[in-house]
Amino acid sequence: MSIKVYEYKRCGTCRNALKYLDAKGIDYTAIPIRETPPTIKEFKFMIEQTGEFKRLLNTSGQDYRALNMKDKVKELSEDEVLKLLTENGNLVKRPFVIGEEFGTTGFKEEEWNKIFK
């Protein structure tokens, strides 16, 4: 199973997610989300997996508030928002975890237990 984990080293939730994967013995590639945000193709796949566009957004982040994304998201097309996300990894909910057949954002152990049996 090939898994990419887009993460931010100073994010406690990301650290907990990586500890979880390590404890389960799951191989993954950690990618710094700020320097290398996911691609538009990965975002579109994630929307299919999560069923929610909003799960892609880091709504508690400083950049989200500073750029007034709450209102911008209402005005912009999906493609325009995805372009912003590829340009600013701070706007992306993390960890952003994508495999060949699944995708999830954030870390909730109960949800992850269903994915990583």
N, C-alpha and C positions, 0 to 999 in steps of 0.2 A: 504494500500500500504506500503510495507516494503522497506525502502530506506536506503542505506549505503552511507555516505559521507566521503570519505577518504580525510582528510584535514591537513593543517599545520597551527598552530595557528598564526604564524608570517606572513602568506601570506595574503595580502590585498584582492586578488581575492577570496580566500577561505572565508574570513570574509564577503565579499559582497554576496557571494553565500548563506551562512548561514542566513544572514539577509533577503535575498529574500525568502528563505524557511520559516523562522519564520513569515514574513509578510503575507505569503499565508496560514499560519496555517498548514503547511505540516510537519508531524512527520518524523523524521529521526534519525539515529544513527550516530554520529560523531566519526570517527576513526582516530587516529593520524597516518598519512601515513608514517612518518619516522620510527616509532616504530613498526607498524603493516601494512606493505605494502599489497596490494591486492594479492590474490592467482592466480596461473596460470590459474585455471578454470575461475576466474573473468576476467583476462586479455583476455582470448580467447573469452569469451562472449562479452567483450567490442569491440574487433576487429570485431565481427559479427555485432554489433550495429552501430559502427562508420564507418565501411567500410575501415578504414585506420589504418594501424599499427603505423604510425608516430604520430597519435593523442595520443598515450600512453606515448610519451617521453616528458620530461621536457627539451626542447632544450635550454632554457634560463638559466638553472641552472648551478651552479658552478661545481657540480659533473659531469654533462654531458660533460662540457668542459675539466675538469681535467682528465677524463678517456678517452678522445678523442672518445666519443661515435659516433660522426658524421661519422668517418671512420670505427669504430668497427661494427656498424649496417650493413654496406655493406658486411662485412666479415663473420659475425655470422649467424647462422640459427635462425629462429624465436624462436624456443624453447630455444636456448642459450640466446637470448636477454631477453625473458620472465623470465628466471631463474635469470638473473642479476637484473631485475626489482623487483623480489620478495625479493632479498637480499639487495636492496638499494632503499628505498622509495623516496629518493631525486631525483631519475631518472624519477619518474612518474609524468606526467602532472596532475596538481591539480586545482581545486578539481576533484576527480575521483568519480563520482556518479553512483551508480548502483542500479537498482530496479529489480523486478522480470521479467519485460518485456521491459526494456529499460536500456540504459547506455549512459553516456556522460562524456566528460572531459572538463575542463576549465569552464569559466562562461561568457556567452553572454546572456544577458537578453532576446533578441529576440528569441534565440533558446530555452531557458528555458520556455518561454511563450507558446511555441508549445507543450512542454512535460507536463508542469504543468498547464493545463487549468483550 
